[in-house]
Structures are given as C-alpha cells and as structure tokens.
C-alpha cells in the first residue's frame, strides 16, 4: 500500500521530468527535495528511489546509471531517472 508521501514522490518525479527535455534525467534527491521540507528531504531519499521503481514497473520511467538503463532491483549506487525512451 502506498502512503500520501509515496504518491507525492511519484507525482514529483513525473512533474519534474515533464518540465525537462524528453531525454533529460533527474536524481531521486530532486523529488525528495520537492516533497520534503527543510533538511528532512534526506529522510525521503530511499522512499524516492522506491517511488522511481514503482514508476518503472508502471512503464512511466527508466532508471539509468552512467547513461545506461539498469534493472532497478539490482541497481547499486547513484541512479538517475528519465522518461521512457521510444
């Protein structure tokens, strides 16, 4: 079950990507900062990564590392999020 924060993070990811070029990426921290207040955005980093994984499952976004699409279940380290590329 997703919480209000989870839904806000998913929407923040989609909104941030909608405001960028089609091939642009964002960091999960961008969504965490958009939803969090003050310094509490840091606590939203893992929830933001989970939100990105849910959006991958829905077919809305891709997760990349070093410009390559990666499996979100096995991605370790820094990730980027982008809209699905045709």
C-alpha positions in Angstrom: 0.0 0.0 0.0 1.3 3.4 -0.9 1.2 6.4 1.5 0.5 10.0 0.7 4.2 10.7 0.8 4.8 7.9 -1.7 2.1 9.3 -4.1 3.6 12.8 -3.7 7.1 11.5 -4.5 5.8 9.7 -7.6 4.0 12.8 -8.8 7.1 15.0 -8.1 9.2 12.7 -10.3 6.6 12.9 -13.1 6.2 16.7 -12.7 10.0 17.3 -12.7 10.5 15.2 -15.8 7.6 16.9 -17.6 9.4 20.2 -17.2 12.6 19.0 -18.7 13.7 17.9 -22.2 12.5 14.5 -23.3 15.9 12.8 -22.7 16.8 14.7 -19.5 17.2 12.9 -16.2 16.6 13.8 -12.6 18.1 12.5 -9.4 15.8 11.0 -6.7 17.1 13.8 -4.5 15.2 16.3 -6.7 11.9 14.6 -5.9 12.9 14.2 -2.2 13.6 18.0 -2.0 10.4 18.8 -3.8 8.3 16.9 -1.3 10.4 17.4 1.9 10.7 20.5 4.0 13.9 21.9 5.3 16.6 19.2 5.8 14.0 16.4 6.2 14.3 15.7 2.4 17.3 13.4 3.2 14.9 11.0 5.0 12.9 10.8 1.7 15.8 9.5 -0.4 15.1 5.8 -0.1 11.3 6.4 -0.5 12.1 8.5 -3.6 14.1 5.6 -5.0 11.2 3.2 -4.2 8.8 5.6 -6.0 11.0 5.6 -9.0 11.0 1.8 -9.0 7.2 1.8 -8.9 7.1 4.1 -11.8 9.5 1.8 -13.7 7.0 -1.1 -13.0 4.2 1.1 -14.4 6.2 1.8 -17.5 6.4 5.5 -16.9 10.2 6.0 -16.3 13.5 4.3 -16.7 16.3 4.2 -14.2 19.8 4.7 -15.5 23.4 4.6 -14.3 26.2 6.2 -16.4 23.6 6.7 -19.2 22.5 3.1 -19.4 19.2 1.7 -18.4 19.6 -0.6 -15.4 17.4 -3.0 -13.6 16.1 -1.1 -10.6 16.0 -4.2 -8.4 19.8 -4.6 -8.7 21.0 -1.0 -9.2 23.6 -0.1 -6.6 24.8 3.4 -6.0 23.7 6.7 -7.6 20.8 6.5 -10.1 19.1 8.9 -12.5 15.5 8.8 -13.6 14.2 9.6 -17.1 11.1 9.3 -19.1 10.9 6.0 -21.1 12.8 6.5 -24.4 11.0 5.3 -27.5 
